[in-house]
Amino acid sequence: MVRNKEGIFAPKEKKVVVLWDLDNKPPRGPPYEAATALRKVAENLGRVVEISAYANRHAFIHLPHWVVEERRERRNLDFMERKGEVTPIDPYICGVCGRKCKTNLDLKKHFKQLHERERQKKVNRMRSLKGKKRQKFKERYVSRNDKYNEAARRLLTPKVGYGLEAELRRAGVYVKTVEDKPQAADWAVKRQIQHSMTRGIDWLVLVSDDKDFSDMLRKAREADLGTLVVSDRDRALGRHADLWVPWSGVEKGEIGEMDLIPGKRPRFEEDEESEVGFSGGDELFSLSYDEDERAEMTVESDGLGRFNVSAFSEDEWVEDEGDFALSDSDDDSDDELF
C-alpha cells in the first residue's frame, strides 16, 4: 500500500514494459491500430511506462502484401475515376482547407501544389532559426499542425516503405533501428529485458515468436517479474511465460482483461484440437483434448501392448484395443504397470 496525491492509501500501481520484436512479429495491418491495441492489452496489467520496438532497416523498407494490394486497388480506382467510368457519390474534401474535389487525383494535386508547398516553406524557415526561436517556431507551425499531418498520411505515399516507423512513433512507441547483423534485434531486446529486471518493473510484455528468448523469460520469472508473451503459438515461447495471448487476437482488439487470467489459454479459430506428448524409456505417453472436453491417454510399450483410457467430464470408461483392458477393479494391474 502506498499513499497517493490525495493522501489516501491505495495498492501500489504496477509498472509494465512492452518489448516488440518487429523483425519477428511485424503488424499484419495498419501499424498505428496494432500498436494502440497492444497498449490497451498491456494496460490491463498496470501502467505502461515504455513500449519499445526493435528491427533492422529492412523491416522499414519492406512492403507487406496487404500494403501492395491496397495501393494497387487505389490506383485502379483513381484511373477509373479519371476516365469517368466511376463517379464518386460524395466529393473528396481536403482535410486542411475544406476544398471539394471531384476525384482523388484532383485532391492529391491540390494538396501537393498548395499545402505541401506551404509546409516546405515553413520547414525551410525553421531550419534557418536557432535555439529557442527554432523550437517555438517548430511547435507552433510544424509539429502541432495535426490537420496537415492527418491529410498527408492519407494522400502522400512515403518514398520508402509504408510509414511503419512514423506510425509507430505516432502511437507512442519508441522505435530503435538496429544494425544489419544476424540476431541484432534479439540482442537488443535481451539487453532491455535485463535492464527491466533491475529497474523495478512488475510486468514484461514480449511480442515475439523467437525461441531464443526462452532463457531470458525463465530468468525474468526467477526474478519475480511477471511475463506475458504475445505470439502466434504458445507452445514454443509462451509456455515459459506466466501468460500468453495470440498476436492475431491482440491486433483485432479481441483480448480483454478476462483473457489475462493465469491459467486461461485463449484459443485460435483453427486450434480445435491440441496435443501434448512426452516419452520415457520404451513407453510413449500422449494426451489429447478438444472442445468437447474429452481426454484420451495412450500408453505404448514393446512388452505390454497398447491400451486406451478415455475420460469425460464425470464418468470414465475403458475401451479394449489390444490384448487387455483396464477397468475400475483392475487395481493390481495398475500397480504392475506403473
Secondary structure, DSSP 8 states (H G I E B T S, - for coil): -EE-TTS-EE----EEEEEEETTTS--SS-HHHHHHHHHHHHHTTSEEEEEEEEE-THHHH---HHHHHHHHHHHHHHHHHHHTS---SS-EE-TTT--EESSHHHHHHHIIIIIIHHHHHHHHHHHH--HHHHHHHIIIIIIT-HHHHHHHHHH---SSTTSHHHHHHHTT-EEEE--SSTTHHHHHHHHHHHHHTTTT-SEEEEE---GGGHHHHHHHHHTT-EEEEEES-TTTTGGGSSEEEEHHHHHTT---GGGGSTT-----SS--EEEEEEEETTEEEEEEEETT--EEEEEEETTTEEEEEEE-SS-EEEE--SS----TT-HHHHHHH-
